[in-house]
Amino acid sequence: MLMFLLALGLTFTTNVKIFAQDDDDDDNNGNMEEMDEDQWQKQMDDYNAQKTQLNARLTALNSEIDGLKQTSASKDKDIDKCESDMYSMVGTSKSGVADFRKRFEETEKKINSKTGTPADARKMYFDDITNDKARCLPEFQDRYASMKKKLADWEGMKVDNSGNYTVVKGDCLWKISKMKYGSPYFWPAIWDANKNGVVNKDKMRRRQQAVTNPNLIYPGQILKIPGLTDAQKKEAEMRSHQYRKVRRHKKTDMNKDMKKDDTKKDTKKDDTKKDTKKDDTNLDMLALERNAYRILTDSGGVQKEAFFLGVPCVTLREDTEWPETVEVGWNALVGSRRQAIIDAVGLPKPLFQQRNLFGEGDAAIRIVQSF
């Protein structure tokens, strides 16, 4: 019995020892080389040596970074000093350059997109930029040269070196005067210079050979743009204001005559039953049109009503059923272009009363008389 227990104990002890040696799943088939104390110490010494080398390298890199930061800060100071010296050479400062940059970019954008007129671009702020030495800074030098060339090309699109002006679609004397003289009120001077014939009258159709109607100029006409003294400018401006007063006076007389006609019509009794609501609406619309300064519409009927009522019309379309009204200057075709609409609304009113383009209203009588 004692021998049996002893054998059983040896067997159990052996199994436990085998299990303890096989508790690592990462060994190669259960065979792991054991390290003695000397080997373990040697490996630890190698690791510590590597750690020391890496710390030394890290210290060196941090020192190098600090040196680069100091160098960068020194270079920044040198750059600031160079900029300050450069700005002083052109008579400005860093804040002054910031303001100049803002005006420069605004003008550059206006010229690149051809917004407004060349005169507007010169006023805001090309001429100021030209007189500012800051334009010579490297940041602006090439851009200024490009902007100057584009402005010259823009101005040369319509005006040749002799002071003439080639009319394009949408132009009027009011607009041309503003472009050439900086004021729209000098247009009578341009009219006077072209009453007897435009520059290229030999190449134009008969009715386009001269500007007989200041409200009617044609694309392709080359107009003379006279140089004006201060006295001539003052005279032209006075004439412009006089024409506007005459036009307002004619309109007032026309309104009075129409009111008298309305009074006579109101005294007549009409026993025929009509749609009162519809008539009132039409009368209200006509009353609004008659008392309007200018009418903007895309309606063909309103265009003709505006003509009969003596009110200038701006048609928000590219064509019209009544081209006669355009030819005599009482109707302007502008489409949906924003600037064209603004320019048309600002035009002076036509200086001449309308001709009877659509007859005298006696067609029936003439037909009967022809039999």
C-alpha angles and dihedrals in degrees: 000000000000091000090051093054092047092053091047091052093051091050093051092047091052093051093051091051092050091049092050092053092050099052094105114086092190099065123102105265090324094304111121123170110231121223122224122218095265093053092048091050092049092052092049090051090053091051092049091050091052090048091053091050092049092049090051091050091048090051091050092049092049089051090050091050091051089051092051091049090053091048091049092050089050092049091049089054090049090050092049090050092048091049091048091050091046092050090049090054090061093041101252143093138230092271090045090054089051090055091044090050091054093052092042094054092047092052093043091053092048093051095044092052094037091231113178116341134317088252090057091050091050092049094047098059123305097098090049090049091050091054093047117089089211087083087074092065113112090246092061106023100091093034091053092051090051092046092049091052092048091050091050090050090048092052091044093055091084109009125066126201094267093066096256126136129216112217119230131189112292096026125131134174091255091056094042091051091052091049096047103033102023091242129077092211095077094071094110088068091057090046092052091050092055103035093100095043143319123250095262098036092134089064097045132082117265098262090045097053094090139020100245093152115047089207093057124065127149134225110258096032112128107216127201111240106202124207111246133209120215090260092052091048090052091049093048091050092051091051090050091054091046092054090052091051091049091051092050090048092051091049091051091052091048091051091050092052091049091049090053090051090049090051091052091048091050091056091059116089116226113196093183112108113239138174098271095191093054093046092050090051092051092047091049090051093049091047090054091048094047093053096041122113091215133351124225114196147139093208119111093209094051090052091060093042089053090053093051091046092051096242120135113243132212110201115206093211138082094238140024141207088227108054089161090072090055094048093056093047100250096109129047122198109212105154113204098315109132098211092045090054092050092048093048093051089053095052118116115253117265112275097217131062117248121269118231093264093165099045136267097283093252100103094120092051092049092049091053091046091053091065 
